[in-house]
Amino acid sequence: MRLHEAQPQDESTHIALAADGDGTAREWLVRRWTPPVYRFSLRMLSNEQDAYDAAQDTMVKVLNNLHRYDRNRAFSTWVFGIARNTCIDEHRKRRRRGDMPSTEVVDTGPTPLQEVARHLRAERVHEALAELPPMYREVLIMYHFEHLKYAEIAEALELPMGTVMNRIFRARQKLRDLYGTNDLPA
Amino acid sequence: MTPHPDTALLQAFVDGTLGEHTAVHVALHLDDCPLCANQVLQLDPLSQAFASVDDPVVPAALVGDVLAAAATPLAPVPWIELVVGTVLLAAAAASTMAAGGLVGWWSRARTLIEVLTSVTADVLAQPSVSVSLATSAVVLGAATLMLVRATGTSAQEAV
C-alpha cells in the first residue's frame, strides 16, 4: 500500500493545520508527499536533477497554496495535478534549452548480482516509458506506479473518464509496441 | 458496488477492445473492487512488468531542501527599487499636473492621482525587481499619454 493511501483522517487534520501555518503539520505533509512526487517527476522527466527540481517546486507550491485546496477532492489528485503541471513546465524549459528528451535509465540504487535480470527488465520498462509522449506516460505512471484510481486520474488531469480510458488504452498499446510482447516478463 | 465483470470482459478491458462507455463502467468497478483489480493484474502482462520495477531511491537531501525552500519568505523589495519607482511615479505625476494646469487640470489630475495612488500601492507590493519596474514603466507610459492628450487639447483650445 502506498503511503498516500493510508490514514485519510490523519491527513485531513494535518492539511487543515498546515494551511493555518502549523510547522509540524507542514513538515508532516512534506515527509509524506515528497517521495511520491519525486518518483512521479523522475518517471515523467527521466532525469534525476530535473526531477529533483520539479519535486521541490511542486512541494513548495503545495505548501504555499493549501488554502486553495478543495477538500471535496482527494488530496492525492490535487498534489499529482500540481506535480504534473510542474513537470510539463520543466519539459517545456528543456525544449527551449534545446535539450533532447533524455532516455537516461533511472538509477534504482545498488543492484546485487542476483537481481541483474530483474534490473534489466526494469531498464527496459523505463526506456519504453521515456519513449512515450507525456500525455500517455503520465496516465500509466499515475495508475501503475502511484496506484491512483481511474476516477482519481480523471480528477487530477481534469479530464472526462472516457478520455482517460482512451489514453490508458492507447498508452498500453504503444508500450506493448515499444517494449515488445515477446520480452514481457512472465 | 456493481456486479463483478466476468473474465472475458476483464480480458477485453485489458486488451483495450471495449467501447468507451463499457470501459468506463468496468474501470469504475475496478476502482472499488480489489478482487477484480487483482484479476486484471494477473491478466495483464504489462501490469506485471510495472509491478516488477523497483521504486527509485529518493535523494536524502530532498525533504530538507523542500522544507528550507518553503520556509524562505519572499524577498523584500530592494530600497533602490523603491527609490527608482518613487522617482518615476513622482515625475509622471508632476508632468501630468503640469499638463492638467493648462486646461481643465483639476478633473484630469484628480483622476490620474487616484490611478497613481492605487498603482503605487501595487508597485510597492511587488515581490521582484522586474515586476516592479515593469509596473512603473506602465504607469509612466499612461501618464505620458495623458500629458500628450492634455497638451493637444490645450493647444486646440488656444487656437
Interface residues (C-beta under 8 A of the other chain):
Chain A: R26 E27 V30 R31 T34 P35 Y38 R39 L42 R43 E48 Y52 A55 Q56 M59 V60 L63 N64 V106 D107 T108 G109 R118 R121 A122 V125 H126 L140 H144 F145 K149 Y150 A151 E152 M161 G162 M165 N166 F169 R170 R172 Q173 L175 R176 Y179 T181 L184 P185
Chain B: G16 E20 H21 A23 V24 A27 L28 L30 D31 P45 L46 S47 Q48 A49 F50 A51 S52 V53 D54 D55 P56 V57 V58 P59 L62 V63 D65 V66 L67 A69 A70
